[in-house]
Amino acid sequence: MNIVTNLYYEHEIEDLINLGVNVFLLDTDCLTTRSISCFSRDDIKRLSKIIHRENKLVYVNLNSMVHENDLRIAESYFEFLQSTDVDGIVIFDWSYYSIALNYGLERRIIFQPGTLTTNLYDPWFYESKNIKGMTLAREITLDSISTIIQNKKNIELSIVGHGIQPMFYSRRPLIKNYLIEKKLSEPYLNRTDLYIEETTRENFRYPIFEDKFGTHIFRSKKLESFKEIMYFSSYINDFFVERFMLSDEEL
């Protein structure tokens, strides 16, 4: 089972390898949301060579929602990915799959939609699309995970196993709209210190984050499943550690 996490800075590659990271997830400068540190095309080519020299793998993180005005950018980016040796392309929106087909990159796709991959049929369906892998939904139980992984065929399966988990994603600028409604003027883009709180639940604060790709609301508590997932480690290909809003010390 590979441990996968986001790379923020080139100088931490060696430290993360020593901590057990097998796969580095690189955020792009044009199609990645919830990003703290993004990389240019030249950066990704250069970092891929460095990481591969250490016999580790490189995934590119395309976790944004695709709208029509994003298509040209996405097509251009997949054309660029043809010239790289990245090992996987993690996508949130299935629209990226259609673009990947046009560039012969479907076998590098890892579909990670968050909540959609919940049942036994999903691995069979996505394997028929000739993709590399799919990530199981965060909401399903350990029993469901056990059933799915024991009946899968050849497709690689992964889970998001640790970190603060998004539970809502919209392309609408919800924080911006709230500030407009309240006639408030303050910075809001890319801030990680904002939260919402329900009046009926004391001490439950949900982090909220907005960038150019829209608004994300996160669960109030981190997911922590290292101990539980060790039972399935021989069946799971990738264990994703979500680094967003996670301190370097905890990582």
C-alpha positions as CSV (number, residue, x, y, z in Angstrom):
1,M,0.0,0.0,0.0
2,N,1.4,3.4,-1.1
3,I,1.3,6.4,1.1
4,V,0.3,9.4,-1.0
5,T,0.4,13.1,0.0
6,N,0.7,16.6,-1.4
7,L,4.2,18.0,-2.0
8,Y,4.4,21.7,-1.0
9,Y,8.1,22.4,-1.4
10,E,10.9,20.8,-3.2
11,H,13.2,20.8,-0.2
12,E,10.9,18.5,1.8
13,I,11.1,15.6,-0.7
14,E,13.8,13.7,1.2
15,D,12.1,14.3,4.6
16,L,8.8,12.9,3.3
17,I,10.5,9.9,1.8
18,N,12.1,9.2,5.1
19,L,8.6,9.4,6.7
20,G,7.3,6.8,4.4
21,V,5.8,8.7,1.5
22,N,5.8,6.6,-1.7
23,V,3.8,8.9,-4.0
24,F,3.9,12.7,-4.3
25,L,0.7,14.5,-5.4
26,L,1.6,17.7,-7.2
27,D,-0.9,20.6,-7.4
28,T,-1.1,22.4,-10.7
29,D,-1.2,26.2,-11.2
30,C,-4.4,26.1,-13.2
31,L,-6.7,23.1,-12.4
32,T,-6.2,22.4,-8.7
33,T,-8.5,23.7,-6.0
34,R,-7.8,23.7,-2.2
35,S,-4.1,24.3,-3.0
36,I,-1.5,25.8,-0.7
37,S,1.5,25.4,-3.0
38,C,1.0,24.9,-6.8
39,F,3.6,24.1,-9.5
40,S,4.1,25.3,-13.0
41,R,4.5,22.9,-16.0
42,D,8.3,23.3,-15.8
43,D,8.2,22.6,-12.1
44,I,6.2,19.4,-12.6
45,K,8.6,18.1,-15.3
46,R,11.6,18.9,-13.1
47,L,10.2,17.5,-9.9
48,S,9.1,14.3,-11.6
49,K,12.7,13.6,-12.6
50,I,13.9,14.3,-9.0
51,I,11.2,12.1,-7.5
52,H,11.7,9.3,-10.0
53,R,15.4,9.2,-9.3
54,E,14.4,8.3,-5.7
55,N,12.3,5.4,-7.1
56,K,9.0,7.1,-6.0
57,L,5.9,7.9,-8.0
58,V,4.3,11.2,-9.1
59,Y,0.6,12.0,-9.4
60,V,-0.9,15.3,-10.7
61,N,-3.9,16.6,-8.8
62,L,-6.8,17.8,-11.0
63,N,-9.4,18.2,-8.3
64,S,-11.4,21.1,-9.7
65,M,-14.9,21.1,-11.1
66,V,-14.9,21.6,-14.8
67,H,-17.1,24.3,-16.4
68,E,-17.3,25.1,-20.1
69,N,-14.8,27.9,-19.9
70,D,-12.3,25.5,-18.3
71,L,-12.2,23.1,-21.3
72,R,-9.5,24.8,-23.3
73,I,-7.3,25.1,-20.3
74,A,-7.9,21.4,-19.5
75,E,-7.2,20.3,-23.1
76,S,-4.0,22.3,-23.1
77,Y,-3.0,20.7,-19.9
78,F,-3.6,17.2,-21.0
79,E,-1.5,17.9,-24.1
80,F,1.3,19.0,-21.8
81,L,0.8,15.8,-19.7
82,Q,1.5,13.7,-22.8
83,S,5.1,15.0,-22.7
84,T,5.6,14.1,-19.0
85,D,6.3,10.8,-17.2
86,V,3.8,11.3,-14.4
87,D,2.5,8.1,-13.1
88,G,-1.1,9.1,-12.3
89,I,-3.6,11.9,-12.9
90,V,-6.1,12.2,-10.0
91,I,-9.4,13.7,-11.2
92,F,-12.5,14.9,-9.3
93,D,-14.7,15.6,-12.3
94,W,-15.4,12.8,-14.8
95,S,-15.2,15.4,-17.6
96,Y,-11.5,15.1,-17.5
97,Y,-11.8,11.5,-18.6
98,S,-13.2,12.5,-22.0
99,I,-10.3,14.8,-22.5
100,A,-7.8,12.2,-21.4
101,L,-9.2,9.8,-24.0
102,N,-8.4,12.3,-26.7
103,Y,-4.7,12.3,-25.6
104,G,-4.4,8.6,-24.9
105,L,-4.0,9.2,-21.1
106,E,-7.0,7.3,-19.7
107,R,-4.8,4.6,-18.3
108,R,-3.2,7.1,-15.9
109,I,-6.5,8.4,-14.6
110,I,-7.5,7.8,-10.9
111,F,-11.1,8.8,-10.4
112,Q,-11.5,10.5,-7.0
113,P,-15.0,12.1,-6.9
114,G,-15.3,12.1,-3.1
115,T,-18.8,10.7,-2.6
116,L,-19.9,8.8,-5.7
117,T,-17.9,5.5,-5.6
118,T,-19.9,3.6,-3.0
119,N,-20.8,0.2,-4.2
120,L,-19.6,-3.1,-5.6
121,Y,-20.5,-2.3,-9.2
122,D,-18.3,0.8,-9.4
123,P,-14.9,-1.0,-9.7
124,W,-16.4,-3.1,-12.5
125,F,-17.7,-0.1,-14.4
126,Y,-14.6,2.0,-14.1
127,E,-12.4,-0.9,-15.0
128,S,-14.3,-1.1,-18.3
129,K,-13.2,2.5,-19.0
130,N,-9.5,1.4,-18.8
131,I,-8.5,3.8,-16.1
132,K,-5.7,3.2,-13.6
133,G,-7.8,3.4,-10.5
134,M,-10.6,4.8,-8.4
135,T,-10.9,6.1,-4.8
136,L,-13.6,4.7,-2.6
137,A,-16.0,7.2,-1.1
138,R,-15.2,8.5,2.3
139,E,-18.7,7.8,3.7
140,I,-18.8,4.0,3.3
141,T,-18.3,1.6,6.2
142,L,-15.5,-0.8,6.8
143,D,-17.8,-3.6,6.0
144,S,-18.6,-2.1,2.6
145,I,-14.9,-1.5,1.9
146,S,-14.2,-5.1,2.7
147,T,-16.9,-6.3,0.3
148,I,-15.8,-4.1,-2.5
149,I,-12.1,-4.8,-2.3
150,Q,-12.6,-8.6,-2.1
151,N,-14.7,-8.6,-5.2
152,K,-12.8,-6.2,-7.4
153,K,-11.0,-7.3,-10.6
154,N,-7.8,-5.6,-11.8
155,I,-8.5,-1.9,-11.2
156,E,-6.4,-0.2,-8.5
157,L,-8.4,0.9,-5.4
158,S,-7.5,3.7,-3.1
159,I,-8.9,5.6,-0.1
160,V,-8.5,9.0,1.4
161,G,-7.6,7.9,4.9
162,H,-6.4,10.9,6.9
163,G,-7.0,14.7,7.1
164,I,-9.8,17.3,7.1
165,Q,-12.4,16.1,4.6
166,P,-14.5,18.3,2.3
167,M,-18.2,17.5,2.6
168,F,-19.5,20.2,0.2
169,Y,-18.1,21.8,-3.0
170,S,-19.8,24.4,-5.1
171,R,-18.5,26.6,-7.9
172,R,-20.5,29.5,-6.4
173,P,-18.6,32.1,-4.4
174,L,-20.5,31.6,-1.2
175,I,-18.2,33.6,1.1
176,K,-18.1,36.5,-1.3
177,N,-21.9,36.5,-1.6
178,Y,-22.2,36.4,2.2
179,L,-20.0,39.4,2.6
180,I,-21.9,41.3,-0.1
181,E,-25.2,40.5,1.6
182,K,-23.8,41.6,5.0
183,K,-22.2,44.7,3.4
184,L,-18.8,43.6,4.8
185,S,-15.5,44.3,3.1
186,E,-12.5,42.1,4.0
187,P,-10.2,39.6,2.4
188,Y,-11.7,36.2,1.8
189,L,-10.0,34.3,-1.0
190,N,-7.7,31.4,-0.1
191,R,-8.1,32.0,3.7
192,T,-7.9,28.9,5.9
193,D,-9.1,30.5,9.1
194,L,-12.8,30.9,8.4
195,Y,-15.5,28.6,9.6
196,I,-19.3,28.3,9.9
197,E,-21.1,27.2,13.1
198,E,-24.6,25.8,13.5
199,T,-26.7,27.4,16.1
200,T,-28.2,24.1,17.2
201,R,-24.8,22.4,17.7
202,E,-22.4,23.9,20.2
203,N,-18.7,23.7,19.5
204,F,-19.1,22.3,16.0
205,R,-17.2,24.5,13.7
206,Y,-16.9,23.6,10.0
207,P,-14.0,25.2,8.1
208,I,-15.0,27.0,4.9
209,F,-12.6,28.0,2.1
210,E,-13.1,29.8,-1.1
211,D,-10.7,30.2,-4.1
212,K,-11.2,30.9,-7.8
213,F,-12.7,27.5,-8.3
214,G,-15.5,28.0,-5.7
215,T,-16.3,27.2,-2.1
216,H,-15.5,24.2,0.1
217,I,-17.0,23.3,3.4
218,F,-15.2,20.7,5.5
219,R,-16.1,18.3,8.3
220,S,-15.6,19.5,11.8
221,K,-13.4,16.6,12.7
222,K,-10.4,15.0,10.9
223,L,-10.6,11.5,9.5
224,E,-8.1,9.2,11.1
225,S,-8.1,5.7,9.8
226,F,-4.5,4.4,9.7
227,K,-5.2,1.6,12.3
228,E,-8.5,0.5,10.7
229,I,-7.2,0.4,7.1
230,M,-4.2,-1.8,8.0
231,Y,-6.6,-4.8,7.8
232,F,-7.0,-4.0,4.1
233,S,-3.5,-2.9,3.3
234,S,-2.8,-5.8,0.9
235,Y,-5.9,-4.8,-1.1
236,I,-5.5,-1.1,-1.2
237,N,-3.0,0.4,-3.7
238,D,-3.0,4.0,-2.4
239,F,-3.7,5.6,1.0
240,F,-4.1,9.4,0.5
241,V,-3.2,11.7,3.4
242,E,-5.1,15.0,2.8
243,R,-2.6,17.7,3.7
244,F,-4.8,20.7,3.2
245,M,-5.2,22.5,6.6
246,L,-3.0,19.8,8.2
247,S,0.1,21.1,10.0
248,D,3.5,20.0,8.9
249,E,4.2,18.6,12.3
250,E,1.1,16.4,12.2
251,L,1.9,15.3,8.7
